[in-house]
Amino acid sequence: MDRRYFIASVAALPSLAWASPPNTATRPVLRNAANFQRAVLSSARLLDPALANITGYALFDVGSGEMLDSYQPDLALPPASVSKVITAIYARHVLGPDYRFVTRLYVTGPVIDGVVQGDLYLVGGGDPALDTDELAELAKTAVSAGVRAVAGRFFVDGSALPEISEIDPSQPDHLGYNPSINGLNLNFNRVYFEWKPIAGGYDLTLDARGLQNKPLVRWIDIRAEDRGAPVFEYTLANGHDRWSVAKSALGNGGGRWLPVRQPADYAGEVFQTLAAAAGLRLPAHTRGKVPSQAVEIAQFQSNRMDEVLRWLLKYSNNLTAECIGLTASQKLGGHPLSLATSADAMGRWVRENLGVSGVDFKNHSGLTDRARVSAAQMAGMLTHSRSQTGLNGILQTFGLVDRSGDSVNAGDVRVTAKTGTLNFTRGLAGYLEKGGRKYAFAILSADLAARANIPLEQRERPRGAKTWGGKAKRQEQALLRHWLEVIS
């Protein structure tokens, strides 16, 4: 990211809550007979027959709060990454648009002739997007402050956030978008696995690559084995991640990101390597909580929260959503120990501040099929003035296409929205703006039976999921085009 800088240091609208979302819709306000003729044809006719029973949608007039169009609006489905829209609203209001995550270096003794007369601590502040190049700059900042060596020990402290082994335990172990979480994260808690064929086998390496630095990682092991399946196997042995990969899957070489399950240890090893390159000698790290009497010698600040949230909604990174949500819940005083308890705190905040009750988020990223939100609830949340303020300037433009898949010149129409995708699950929610009027909408579809029947070995790319997703996307576009035709 184009982030950051380093410092060497010494009244809500009336509630819109409902117990059960309404399942009938009033008609849009129509200006002429032609529009009326188009509107009388139910928008439900646009749904794909294979998805109609497992789809719900709702369209609200933001100004009046009326639900103008709906189909199964109270059908509760997994929202997938559409959840991140609510997480962004939550974080922007609770933490503030100027909030920054801070990663710090502390010492427990004076620096004499370049040597810390005590211990050094690398302390995470929950930053989800800290990368290798930024960690290298933090090491250089310490050296610039006169630190060359440590007489005591080197500690890593990731206690700013709870230690969570993975976002969704039902996902395959090797998926890079399902990493562990703690307060000291690096490279989205992923390590880069690269393989090259050599005589008699493969050369396998793991590294923490950035744009300018590519330190090798030895805290995590990987080996190739003679087997057909599974492609990857993971175990934790003596505090170290151990991976094996099937030789039959490696082919002529390649690379991919694997998740890191011991994030603070990963950051500690990488920082030791980067510090050595900068001229700071450190012993091997150990885990420990920074003592209250320690003195800060350097820090690194993330981008402002607004920039982080804009990036979150554009690229939909799961770790970012979880760290932001956990940090917001902690600020409210909940001190959550799990993603579920933090998601509950967000649900309470939604009820009290957005006027919608009964939402069931299991985490902040949407990487789960156990969460349940209806289209009426999602669009209702977006209708509230606090949501519009919270998403102002950070929600991304959504491209409209015609029936042939070509981009539509929307004229005075603007669509901003967030998509969400899991296998056999699809969501889209956001705003339509036309003629000076603004509308909130949500479209959710999920075939939970198909998800439940995915064999373990196919969970990364199950058969039929891509075709199913294409149908869901086409019906979203059809609904958007219809609404834009009939609303005034």
Number of C-alpha atoms within 10 A of each C-alpha: 12 5 13 13 12 16 14 16 15 7 6 11 11 11 13 17 18 15 8 14 19 15 15 14 16 11 15 20 12 14 11 10 9 10 16 16 11 13 18 10 10 12 17 18 12 16 19 16 11 12 16 17 15 17 28 25 27 29 31 27 22 22 13 9 15 17 26 19 22 25 23 22 29 19 21 22 25 30 36 29 27 27 26 28 28 24 28 27 23 26 25 22 15 18 19 16 16 11 17 21 19 17 23 20 25 21 26 19 18 13 18 12 11 15 18 21 18 16 19 28 26 28 26 27 25 27 28 27 22 26 21 23 18 23 21 22 17 27 26 21 22 23 18 14 15 17 21 21 22 21 16 17 17 21 26 25 23 26 19 18 22 18 19 15 16 19 24 20 11 13 16 17 19 19 16 19 21 27 24 22 29 28 23 29 29 25 22 24 30 25 23 20 17 17 18 15 14 11 6 6 10 18 14 18 18 23 19 23 19 15 8 10 16 16 18 17 20 15 16 20 14 18 15 20 13 9 12 11 13 12 17 19 15 15 13 12 8 7 12 17 19 17 18 16 21 17 17 13 15 17 11 10 14 11 14 14 19 21 22 29 28 24 24 29 24 27 28 25 22 24 22 20 20 24 23 16 14 19 16 21 18 22 15 12 21 15 16 15 14 22 11 7 10 16 18 17 19 24 21 26 20 23 21 16 20 22 18 24 28 18 17 23 23 16 10 22 19 23 26 23 27 26 25 27 28 30 25 24 24 19 13 13 9 14 17 18 14 16 24 16 18 25 25 19 23 27 23 18 18 22 19 14 22 26 21 27 20 18 21 21 27 26 28 33 31 28 26 21 21 16 20 18 21 28 31 32 27 28 27 29 27 29 29 24 18 19 22 18 13 23 23 13 12 19 23 18 14 16 15 19 17 13 11 7 10 10 11 12 11 14 7 9 15 17 22 17 21 22 25 21 19 19 23 23 25 28 28 25 28 27 26 24 17 18 10 8 13 19 25 29 30 30 29 31 28 28 19 16 9 14 17 10 10 17 11 12 12 10 16 14 11 17 13 11 17 13 10 18 18 12 16 27 15 19 20 25 18 20 18 19 17 16 20 16 13 20 23 17
